[in-house]
Amino acid sequence: MDTILKKIDEDNLEKTVFEEAGKILRNGGLVAFPTETVYGLGADALNSEAAAKIYAAKGRPSDNPLIVHIAEKEDLKRLTTSIPSEAEVLIEAFWPGPLTLIFHKRAEVPDGTTGGLSTVAVRMPSHKIARELIRSSGVLIAAPSANLSGRPSPTEAEHVWQDMQGRIDMLIDGGKVGIGIESTIVDMTVNPPMILRPGYITREMLEEKIGPVEVDKAAQAERIFEIGENYQPKAPGMKYRHYAPRADFIMFEGSRPNVVAEIQKRKQKEEAVGKKVGIICTDESRDCYFGEYVVSIGSRKNEKEIAANLYKTLRNFDETDIDVILGETVSRDGFGQAIMNRLIKAAGYKLINTDG
Protein backbone atom coordinates (compact mmCIF):
# COMPACT_ATOMS: atom_id res chain seq x y z
CA MET A 1 0.00 0.00 0.00
CA ASP A 2 1.25 3.48 -0.90
CA THR A 3 0.50 5.93 1.89
CA ILE A 4 -0.63 9.38 0.74
CA LEU A 5 1.02 12.23 2.63
CA LYS A 6 -0.74 15.61 2.79
CA LYS A 7 0.68 18.57 4.69
CA ILE A 8 -1.86 21.09 5.92
CA ASP A 9 -1.85 24.33 7.89
CA GLU A 10 -4.24 24.40 10.84
CA ASP A 11 -5.03 28.03 10.04
CA ASN A 12 -5.62 27.39 6.34
CA LEU A 13 -7.69 24.22 6.00
CA GLU A 14 -7.62 23.00 2.39
CA LYS A 15 -10.98 21.61 1.37
CA THR A 16 -9.52 19.17 -1.18
CA VAL A 17 -7.47 17.39 1.49
CA PHE A 18 -10.55 16.75 3.62
CA GLU A 19 -12.55 15.63 0.61
CA GLU A 20 -9.91 13.03 -0.23
CA ALA A 21 -9.51 11.91 3.38
CA GLY A 22 -13.28 11.74 3.87
CA LYS A 23 -13.69 9.52 0.84
CA ILE A 24 -11.04 7.15 2.20
CA LEU A 25 -12.80 6.94 5.57
CA ARG A 26 -16.25 6.41 4.06
CA ASN A 27 -14.81 3.58 1.95
CA GLY A 28 -13.42 1.83 5.01
CA GLY A 29 -9.82 3.06 4.81
CA LEU A 30 -7.39 4.45 7.38
CA VAL A 31 -6.34 8.09 7.81
CA ALA A 32 -3.85 9.36 10.40
CA PHE A 33 -4.39 12.93 11.62
CA PRO A 34 -3.29 15.32 14.37
CA THR A 35 -5.24 16.05 17.54
CA GLU A 36 -4.31 18.29 20.46
CA THR A 37 -3.00 15.22 22.35
CA VAL A 38 -1.20 12.91 19.89
CA TYR A 39 -1.69 11.84 16.26
CA GLY A 40 -4.63 9.47 15.82
CA LEU A 41 -5.18 6.61 13.38
CA GLY A 42 -8.74 6.96 12.17
CA ALA A 43 -11.37 4.70 10.66
CA ASP A 44 -15.17 4.71 10.45
CA ALA A 45 -16.18 3.83 14.02
CA LEU A 46 -19.47 2.19 12.97
CA ASN A 47 -17.80 -0.02 10.35
CA SER A 48 -16.46 -3.16 12.05
CA GLU A 49 -14.28 -4.09 9.06
CA ALA A 50 -12.68 -0.64 9.08
CA ALA A 51 -12.05 -0.86 12.84
CA ALA A 52 -10.40 -4.24 12.30
CA LYS A 53 -7.94 -2.56 9.92
CA ILE A 54 -6.78 -0.31 12.77
CA TYR A 55 -5.92 -3.32 14.92
CA ALA A 56 -4.10 -4.95 11.99
CA ALA A 57 -2.10 -1.84 11.08
CA LYS A 58 -1.01 -1.25 14.66
CA GLY A 59 -0.58 -4.88 15.70
CA ARG A 60 -2.94 -4.03 18.54
CA PRO A 61 -4.57 -6.62 20.85
CA SER A 62 -8.24 -7.02 19.91
CA ASP A 63 -9.48 -6.51 23.48
CA ASN A 64 -7.92 -3.03 23.68
CA PRO A 65 -10.84 -0.62 23.03
CA LEU A 66 -10.76 2.28 20.58
CA ILE A 67 -11.90 5.85 21.29
CA VAL A 68 -14.60 7.29 19.05
CA HIS A 69 -13.98 10.93 18.06
CA ILE A 70 -16.95 13.19 17.41
CA ALA A 71 -17.28 16.77 16.17
CA GLU A 72 -20.56 17.79 17.81
CA LYS A 73 -22.37 16.88 21.01
CA GLU A 74 -25.33 15.70 18.93
CA ASP A 75 -23.12 12.90 17.61
CA LEU A 76 -23.31 11.27 21.04
CA LYS A 77 -26.87 10.18 20.30
CA ARG A 78 -25.51 7.83 17.62
CA LEU A 79 -23.32 6.09 20.21
CA THR A 80 -25.28 5.98 23.48
CA THR A 81 -28.84 6.29 24.77
CA SER A 82 -27.80 7.40 28.25
CA ILE A 83 -25.85 10.52 29.17
CA PRO A 84 -25.61 10.89 32.99
CA SER A 85 -26.03 14.37 34.44
CA GLU A 86 -22.44 14.34 35.68
CA ALA A 87 -21.29 13.63 32.14
CA GLU A 88 -23.29 16.63 30.93
CA VAL A 89 -21.38 18.81 33.40
CA LEU A 90 -18.00 17.48 32.24
CA ILE A 91 -18.95 17.88 28.59
CA GLU A 92 -19.89 21.51 29.22
CA ALA A 93 -16.63 22.13 31.08
CA PHE A 94 -14.05 20.21 29.04
CA TRP A 95 -15.37 19.51 25.52
CA PRO A 96 -13.94 20.02 23.04
CA GLY A 97 -10.67 18.98 24.64
CA PRO A 98 -8.47 16.16 25.99
CA LEU A 99 -11.18 14.30 27.92
CA THR A 100 -12.64 10.92 26.93
CA LEU A 101 -15.88 9.75 28.57
CA ILE A 102 -17.17 6.16 28.66
CA PHE A 103 -20.88 5.45 28.17
CA HIS A 104 -23.13 2.42 27.69
CA LYS A 105 -23.11 1.86 23.93
CA ARG A 106 -25.94 1.58 21.44
CA ALA A 107 -26.32 -1.71 19.57
CA GLU A 108 -25.18 0.01 16.38
CA VAL A 109 -21.66 0.42 17.76
CA PRO A 110 -19.73 -2.71 16.69
CA ASP A 111 -17.84 -4.84 19.19
CA GLY A 112 -14.80 -4.44 16.94
CA THR A 113 -14.64 -0.78 17.95
CA THR A 114 -15.19 -1.34 21.67
CA GLY A 115 -12.95 -4.37 22.19
CA GLY A 116 -16.01 -6.54 22.80
CA LEU A 117 -17.25 -4.34 25.66
CA SER A 118 -20.80 -3.08 26.22
CA THR A 119 -19.41 0.45 26.67
CA VAL A 120 -18.03 3.00 24.25
CA ALA A 121 -15.30 5.61 24.82
CA VAL A 122 -16.02 9.02 23.25
CA ARG A 123 -14.01 12.23 22.82
CA MET A 124 -14.54 15.57 21.10
CA PRO A 125 -11.09 16.85 20.08
CA SER A 126 -10.37 20.57 20.01
CA HIS A 127 -7.81 20.43 17.18
CA LYS A 128 -9.15 22.20 14.08
CA ILE A 129 -7.91 19.56 11.66
CA ALA A 130 -9.43 16.70 13.65
CA ARG A 131 -12.79 18.45 13.99
CA GLU A 132 -12.93 19.35 10.30
CA LEU A 133 -12.00 15.80 9.27
CA ILE A 134 -14.87 14.36 11.32
CA ARG A 135 -17.35 16.91 9.97
CA SER A 136 -16.34 16.66 6.33
CA SER A 137 -16.06 12.87 6.28
CA GLY A 138 -19.58 12.38 7.58
CA VAL A 139 -18.47 9.49 9.80
CA LEU A 140 -17.59 9.16 13.46
CA ILE A 141 -13.91 8.31 13.71
CA ALA A 142 -12.46 5.58 15.90
CA ALA A 143 -8.87 6.59 16.50
CA PRO A 144 -6.17 5.21 18.79
CA SER A 145 -2.68 6.71 18.60
CA ALA A 146 -1.12 6.34 15.14
CA ASN A 147 1.85 4.18 16.10
CA LEU A 148 2.76 0.52 16.16
CA SER A 149 1.30 -1.03 19.30
CA GLY A 150 3.59 -0.64 22.29
CA ARG A 151 5.77 2.09 20.81
CA PRO A 152 5.86 5.73 21.99
CA SER A 153 2.86 7.64 20.70
CA PRO A 154 3.43 10.05 17.79
CA THR A 155 3.52 13.78 18.45
CA GLU A 156 4.76 14.69 14.96
CA ALA A 157 3.82 13.44 11.50
CA GLU A 158 7.32 12.02 11.03
CA HIS A 159 6.69 9.64 13.93
CA VAL A 160 3.55 8.35 12.19
CA TRP A 161 5.43 7.98 8.92
CA GLN A 162 8.13 5.90 10.62
CA ASP A 163 5.55 3.43 11.96
CA MET A 164 2.70 3.52 9.48
CA GLN A 165 4.10 4.14 6.00
CA GLY A 166 2.71 1.43 3.76
CA ARG A 167 0.21 0.30 6.41
CA ILE A 168 -2.40 3.06 6.06
CA ASP A 169 -4.05 4.95 3.23
CA MET A 170 -3.29 8.55 4.20
CA LEU A 171 -1.42 10.73 6.67
CA ILE A 172 -2.43 14.35 7.26
CA ASP A 173 0.61 16.28 8.48
CA GLY A 174 -0.62 19.09 10.70
CA GLY A 175 2.68 19.77 12.45
CA LYS A 176 3.61 19.12 16.06
CA VAL A 177 0.76 18.51 18.50
CA GLY A 178 0.23 20.61 21.61
CA ILE A 179 -0.24 18.49 24.74
CA GLY A 180 1.83 15.46 23.79
CA ILE A 181 0.17 12.71 25.85
CA GLU A 182 -3.19 11.01 25.47
CA SER A 183 -6.51 12.19 26.86
CA THR A 184 -7.86 11.58 30.34
CA ILE A 185 -10.40 8.73 30.28
CA VAL A 186 -13.31 8.71 32.76
CA ASP A 187 -15.83 5.89 33.10
CA MET A 188 -19.29 7.46 33.48
CA THR A 189 -21.08 4.10 33.77
CA VAL A 190 -20.06 3.67 37.42
CA ASN A 191 -20.80 5.70 40.57
CA PRO A 192 -18.72 7.57 41.47
CA PRO A 193 -17.12 8.11 38.04
CA MET A 194 -13.69 6.50 37.68
CA ILE A 195 -10.50 7.65 35.95
CA LEU A 196 -9.24 4.81 33.77
CA ARG A 197 -6.32 6.75 32.29
CA PRO A 198 -4.86 9.99 33.69
CA GLY A 199 -4.23 12.88 31.34
CA TYR A 200 -4.16 16.67 31.06
CA ILE A 201 -7.59 16.93 32.73
CA THR A 202 -6.66 16.01 36.30
CA ARG A 203 -8.64 14.37 39.09
CA GLU A 204 -8.70 17.73 40.91
CA MET A 205 -10.20 19.46 37.85
CA LEU A 206 -12.88 16.77 37.53
CA GLU A 207 -13.80 16.79 41.22
CA GLU A 208 -14.12 20.56 41.17
CA LYS A 209 -16.98 20.08 38.70
CA ILE A 210 -18.76 16.90 39.84
CA GLY A 211 -17.47 15.90 43.26
CA PRO A 212 -15.79 12.58 44.16
CA VAL A 213 -13.97 10.71 41.38
CA GLU A 214 -12.15 7.41 41.89
CA VAL A 215 -9.04 6.13 40.09
CA ASP A 216 -8.84 2.62 38.66
CA LYS A 217 -6.08 0.39 40.04
CA ALA A 218 -4.49 -0.03 36.61
CA ALA A 219 -4.26 3.74 36.17
CA GLN A 220 -2.23 4.17 39.34
CA ALA A 221 -0.33 0.86 39.35
CA GLU A 222 3.45 1.15 39.57
CA ARG A 223 4.12 -2.59 39.68
CA ILE A 224 2.76 -5.05 37.13
CA PHE A 225 1.43 -7.43 39.79
CA GLU A 226 -0.89 -4.64 40.98
CA ILE A 227 -2.93 -5.02 37.78
CA GLY A 228 -3.36 -8.80 37.67
CA GLU A 229 -2.98 -11.25 34.83
CA ASN A 230 -6.71 -11.57 34.01
CA TYR A 231 -7.49 -7.86 34.09
CA GLN A 232 -9.84 -6.80 31.24
CA PRO A 233 -9.13 -3.25 30.05
CA LYS A 234 -12.12 -0.90 29.75
CA ALA A 235 -10.02 1.76 28.03
CA PRO A 236 -6.82 2.05 25.96
CA GLY A 237 -3.48 1.94 27.74
CA MET A 238 -4.66 0.12 30.87
CA LYS A 239 -3.19 -3.35 30.57
CA TYR A 240 -0.58 -3.75 27.87
CA ARG A 241 2.98 -2.44 27.58
CA HIS A 242 2.76 1.00 26.04
CA TYR A 243 4.87 3.96 24.97
CA ALA A 244 8.06 1.87 25.12
CA PRO A 245 11.40 2.63 23.44
CA ARG A 246 13.41 -0.22 21.93
CA ALA A 247 16.14 0.04 24.57
CA ASP A 248 15.74 -1.34 28.08
CA PHE A 249 14.25 1.50 30.15
CA ILE A 250 14.60 1.80 33.94
CA MET A 251 13.15 4.56 36.14
CA PHE A 252 14.65 5.80 39.42
CA GLU A 253 12.80 7.67 42.16
CA GLY A 254 13.74 9.19 45.52
CA SER A 255 15.61 12.27 46.71
CA ARG A 256 17.49 14.03 43.92
CA PRO A 257 21.02 13.30 45.29
CA ASN A 258 20.18 9.60 45.66
CA VAL A 259 18.61 9.36 42.22
CA VAL A 260 21.59 11.05 40.57
CA ALA A 261 24.06 8.86 42.45
CA GLU A 262 22.19 5.64 41.61
CA ILE A 263 21.83 6.53 37.93
CA GLN A 264 25.56 7.31 37.71
CA LYS A 265 26.37 4.02 39.43
CA ARG A 266 24.07 2.03 37.13
CA LYS A 267 25.49 3.80 34.07
CA GLN A 268 29.03 2.77 35.00
CA LYS A 269 27.90 -0.80 35.62
CA GLU A 270 26.18 -1.09 32.22
CA GLU A 271 29.08 0.53 30.37
CA ALA A 272 31.52 -1.85 32.05
CA VAL A 273 29.89 -4.74 30.16
CA GLY A 274 29.94 -2.87 26.84
CA LYS A 275 26.46 -1.36 26.79
CA LYS A 276 25.65 2.14 25.61
CA VAL A 277 23.61 4.13 28.11
CA GLY A 278 21.27 7.09 27.69
CA ILE A 279 19.88 9.24 30.49
CA ILE A 280 16.55 11.07 30.66
CA CYS A 281 16.62 13.87 33.23
CA THR A 282 15.25 17.37 33.82
CA ASP A 283 16.77 20.84 33.52
CA GLU A 284 17.36 20.93 37.26
CA SER A 285 19.69 17.91 37.19
CA ARG A 286 21.14 18.08 33.66
CA ASP A 287 24.56 19.30 34.83
CA CYS A 288 24.88 16.35 37.23
CA TYR A 289 25.31 13.87 34.37
CA PHE A 290 28.01 13.34 31.78
CA GLY A 291 28.04 11.47 28.50
CA GLU A 292 26.94 11.73 24.88
CA TYR A 293 23.34 10.64 25.42
CA VAL A 294 22.01 12.78 28.26
CA VAL A 295 18.68 14.45 27.45
CA SER A 296 16.57 16.82 29.53
CA ILE A 297 12.84 16.64 28.84
CA GLY A 298 12.24 20.04 30.45
CA SER A 299 11.95 21.82 33.75
CA ARG A 300 10.19 20.30 36.74
CA LYS A 301 8.46 23.66 37.03
CA ASN A 302 6.82 23.14 33.63
CA GLU A 303 4.87 19.87 33.38
CA LYS A 304 3.46 20.85 29.98
CA GLU A 305 6.98 21.09 28.57
CA ILE A 306 7.89 17.67 29.97
CA ALA A 307 4.73 16.07 28.54
CA ALA A 308 5.29 17.64 25.13
CA ASN A 309 8.88 16.34 24.96
CA LEU A 310 8.42 12.87 26.45
CA TYR A 311 7.47 10.69 23.47
CA LYS A 312 9.76 12.49 21.05
CA THR A 313 12.68 11.92 23.43
CA LEU A 314 11.92 8.19 23.63
CA ARG A 315 11.64 7.98 19.85
CA ASN A 316 14.90 9.89 19.38
CA PHE A 317 16.66 7.29 21.50
CA ASP A 318 15.31 4.66 19.09
CA GLU A 319 17.33 6.36 16.36
CA THR A 320 20.57 5.69 18.27
CA ASP A 321 22.32 2.44 19.23
CA ILE A 322 21.56 2.92 22.92
CA ASP A 323 21.08 -0.33 24.85
CA VAL A 324 19.81 1.03 28.16
CA ILE A 325 17.93 4.22 29.15
CA LEU A 326 18.01 5.40 32.76
CA GLY A 327 15.39 7.97 33.74
CA GLU A 328 14.34 10.20 36.59
CA THR A 329 10.77 10.28 37.87
CA VAL A 330 8.74 13.48 38.20
CA SER A 331 6.19 14.68 40.73
CA ARG A 332 2.92 12.74 40.79
CA ASP A 333 0.89 15.83 41.65
CA GLY A 334 -1.71 17.11 39.18
CA PHE A 335 -0.71 16.61 35.55
CA GLY A 336 2.42 14.83 36.82
CA GLN A 337 0.29 11.76 37.57
CA ALA A 338 -0.36 11.35 33.84
CA ILE A 339 3.31 11.84 32.96
CA MET A 340 4.36 9.25 35.55
CA ASN A 341 1.72 6.84 34.24
CA ARG A 342 3.30 7.01 30.77
CA LEU A 343 6.88 6.78 32.08
CA ILE A 344 6.17 3.72 34.22
CA LYS A 345 4.41 1.92 31.37
CA ALA A 346 7.20 2.88 28.96
CA ALA A 347 9.68 1.34 31.40
CA GLY A 348 7.62 -1.83 31.69
CA TYR A 349 7.07 -1.10 35.41
CA LYS A 350 10.82 -1.18 36.11
CA LEU A 351 10.93 1.41 38.91
CA ILE A 352 13.75 1.56 41.49
CA ASN A 353 13.40 3.47 44.77
CA THR A 354 16.80 4.91 45.67
CA ASP A 355 15.81 5.96 49.20
CA GLY A 356 15.74 2.37 50.45
N, C-alpha and C positions, 0 to 999 in steps of 0.2 A: 504493500500500500504506500502510495506517495502522499505524504502529509502536506497539506496546503498551509503556508505561513502568511498571515496578513498582519501587518503592523498598523495600529490605529491610535490616534490621539484622543484621549478621554474628553478633551474640550472641542473636538471636531469630529463627531461621530459620522463616519461614511456609510451612507445608506446601503451601498452595494455590498459592503462586507457583511452586514447583518442579513441582507437578503440571501446571500450565498450560505452563510452559516445556518440560517433558519431552515433553508431547504434541506441541508444535510441532517439537521436534527429531526425534522418532520419525516424524513425517509429512514430514520432509525440509525443514523450515524453518530459519530463522536466528535465533539468540539471542545477544545480546551480554551479557557478564558480567564481573565483576571477578576478577582473580587477584592474587597478591602482587607481580607484576611490572608489567603494564599490563592494560587491559581487552582481553578476547579476543572474537572474533566466531566463534561456534560453530555447527557443523553435524555431522550424523552422519558420522563419519570413514569408515565402510564403505559409504556410499551415494554413489556417484560423482556422481549428479545433485545431491545436496545440496552436495557439495564444490564443484561448478561454480558454485553460487549464491554462494558466498563470493567466488570470483574475480570474478564479475559485479558484486557489490555494492561491492567494493573497487576495481574497475578494475585488478586485479592481474595481472601477466604469468603465463601458464599454466605456465611452467617454474620458478616460484618455489614451492618445496615448503611444505606446511602441517605444523604440529606437532600430533600427536595427544595429547590430554590424557586421562589415565587416573586412576582413583580408588584402585585397588589394584594391588599388584605382580602378582597373578594375571592381570590384564588384559593383561599383556605377551604371554601365550601366544596371544592372539588376533591379535597383530601380527607376531610373529617366532618362529622355531623355534630361534634360536641366541642365547644370552645369554652373552657371554664372561665369564670369571672376574673380569677387571678391572671390567667393568660391574657385576657383583654387588657389588663393594667400593664403587663410587661410589653405587650405589642405597642401600646400607646407610648410607652416610655422609651423603648429601645429598637423599634423597627422603623425604617430600615436600619440594619446594623449587624454587628457580629454576635447575634444571639439566635440560637436554634432552640425551638420548642417542640416537644414530643406530645402527640395527640393520639387518641384512638383513630384508626384509619377507616376510611370507607372501603367497601368491597371492591371498588374500581381500582384501588391502588394495588398493583401486583406484589406478590410475595418476593419476587425477584428484586424489587426496589427496597423492601424493608427487611431483607435478610430472614424472611419467614416469620417475622413478628406481626402481631395484631396492631402495632402502633406505627406511626409515621413521624419522621423528624422533618421539620419545616423551618426554613429561614428566608428572610427577605433581605438580600444584600443591598448595601448602600452604594456600591460602585456603579458609576454611570454605564460602563460597558456591559456589566452583568445584567443590570436592569433592562437595558435596551435590547439585549440579546433575548431575554425571556419574553419581552413584549412582542418583538418583531417576529420571533419564531412561532408564536402561537401555542407553544407547548410549555408545560412545567418541566423544569430541568433538574434531574437527579445529578448531583455532582459531588463526588469526593475530591480530595486533593489530586492534582494531575501529575502523579509520580508513580513509579513502580512501588508496589506494596512493600512497606517496611523502610523505605528510604526517606531521607529528609524531605519535607514538603517543599514545593517550588514557590519561591517568592519573586522570581523573574522568569520571563519567557524562555530564556536560555536553559533554565533548569528543566522545564517541560520538554524542550527539544531534545535534551540529553537522554531523557527517559522514554519519551513517547514518539519520537520520530519513526514513522513507518508502522506505528501501532494504531494511530488515530487519523481521522479524516482531515481535521483542521485545527490550527492553533492561532488564536487571536492574541497578538503581542500588544499589550496595553501598558508596557513598562513595569517598573518595580511596584509591588503592592505596598500598602501603608502599614498595617498592623504587623503582619509577618508570622502570626500563629493562628490556628484555627479557632472557630467560634466557640463560645460557651454553649453547652447543651444542657437544657433543663427539662426533666420529665414532668409534664403537667398532668399525667394520668394517675399520680399518687398524691397523698396528702400527709404531710406537707410536700410541696414540690421538691424535687431532688436534682442536684447538679450531677450530671453524668460525665461531663468533661469541663474542666475549668478553662476560662478564656479571658478576653479583655473585659467582659462584663462580670464583675466580681460578685462573690456571695454578699458582700456588704451592700453593693449597689442594688441587688435583687431584693434583699431583706428590707431595704429602705422603702421599697415600693409595695411589697406584699406580705411582709412579716417573715416568720421562720421559714428557712430553706435548709434542707439537709444535703449532705454530700455523700455520694455513693462510695463504697469501700474501694472500688477499683480506681476511682478518680483521685484518691488520696494515698493509695498504696505506694510504699517505697521499697517493698520487698515482694518478690513474685509470689511467695507462698500466701501473702495476704489476700490475693485474688482468688486462688483456688483453681484446680485443674478443670472442673466442670462448669465454670462460670460462663453464662450465656450473655454476650454483650447486647445491650439495648441501644447502643449508640456507637459511632465510629471511635476508634482509638482507645477502647476500654480494656481489651484483652490481649491483643497481639502486639508483638514487637513493632515499634513504630519509630519513624524519624531517625533511623540509625545510620551512621556513617559506616564505611567498609572496614575501617580500622577498629581494633578493640578499644572501647571507650569506658573509662572509669572515672567516677565522680568522687570528690573528697569534700567533706563538710567538717565544721568545727571553727575554733578561733582562727583568725587570719594567720598568725605566726605558725600555728600547728599545721594548717593546711599547706602553707607555702613550704614548710620544712618537709612534710610528708611527700608532696609532689616532687620536690627536688630529689629526695631520697629514692623515690620510685623511678624517676627518670634515669638516674645513674644506674640503678639495678637493671633496667630494661636495655639501656645502651651497652652495658657490660656484656650482654649476650648477643649483641649485634643488631638490636632493633632500633628503628628510628622513631623518635618520640615527639609528639606535638602537645602543646599546652594551650588550653582555653582558660583565659583569666579575665579580669576586669581592669579598667583604667587604674584603679586604686592600687593594684598589685603588679601591674605590668613590669615595673622596674625591678621587681624581686626575682624575675626569671631571666635565664640566658639561653640562647640557642636560636637556630634558624627558624623554627616553627613555633613561635610563641605569638598567640593572637588574642587581643582584647576584643570582647564583644560589646564593650561600652562601659559607661559609668554606672555604679550601683545606685547612683542618685537618679538615674534615668532608665526606668524599666522598659519604656517604649523603645528606646534605642537598643537595649539588649534583645528584646523580642524580635525587632526588625532585622537584627544581624545574625540571629542564632542559626537558622537553617542554611543560610548562605555560607557561614563559617564552616559548618559540618560538611557541606558539599565541596567547598574549596579544599578541605583536607583530602577528600576523595580524589582530587586531581594530583595529589602528591604520592610519594611512596612511603608515607607514614604507616607504621605498624600499630602504634599505640597512641591514643589521645588521653591525656590526663586533664580533668576539668574541675574548676571551682564551682561550688553551689552558690545560689543567690538567696536572698530573703524570701520566705514563703508568705509574707504579708501581701494582701491585695492581689494585684496583677502578678506578683512574684509566684503565687501558687500555680498559676498556669505555666509560667516559664519552667518552674521546677518539675512539673508534671511531664513536660516535653523532654527535659534533660534526663530525667530518671528513666523514661522509656527508651530514649536514644541510647542510653548506656546499658540497656538490658537489665536494669535494677542493680547494677554494680555500684554500690554507694558505700564508701568507707568513712567512718567517723574517726577523726584524728584526735578527738579529745578523750578517748578511752571509754 
